[in-house]
Amino acid sequence: MQSELFPPDDATTPGAATTSPRLPAEEATPRLEPAHATPGSEQRAQRRRANAPIPVWLQRLSLAVMVTFCLYIGVLLTCLPWTRYWFQNPYVFAYPRLGHLLLMGATRGIISGIGVMDIWIGLSEAIHYRDARA
């Protein structure tokens, strides 16, 4: 049934045709190359596009999104383990072993430490930002 959905393209596949089927429109339509194109001009244009600097507005927008995300997640991870939402979690009641692990002070401290590191990363990126210009 699957062979009906996806006919084989390779000639080495059993039951495959020896030549690939071509549409009549493909055979009749020649490929047109631009008159001004030289053999290496397309490759040079691709390299120039790849090495072009990212616009400054996009760099700044990316920085703002990243810093906002880092600060938000950092504050959430820093404060959440010490709130009532951490203790009244359905996982605490449903899985006693996981609940015991989540309620340990060391676990809450580690999660808060990750949050502080996340805040630090966001602020550090904001402070050390430099525009990359051509």
C-alpha positions, 0 to 999 in steps of 0.5 A: 500500500505504501508503494502506491503512495510513494513510487520509487525514484531510484533505478536500484529499487526493485520494480523501478523504471530504468529511466526517470519519468519526465513531464512533457513541459520539462522537456520542451522548456529550456532553462534560461540563464541571465545574460549578465551572469558569469559562472562564479557571479552567483557564488560571489553574490551568495558569499556577499549575502552570507557575510553581510552584517545583520541590521542594527535594529534587528540586533537591538530587537534580539537583545531586548527579547533575550534580556526580557526573557532572561529576566522574566525566567530568572525572577520566576525561578528565583521566587517560585520555589519559596511561594505557596504555589510550590507547596500546593503543586498537584505533583507534590500530592500525586507523587510522594517521592517527587514531592519530597524531593521538590520540598527539600531546601537544597532543591529549592536553593538550586533552582533559585540559584539557576534563576539568579544566574539567569538574571545575571546572564540577561543583565550581563548581555545588556551591559556588554552589548555592542553593535556589530557594524560593517 
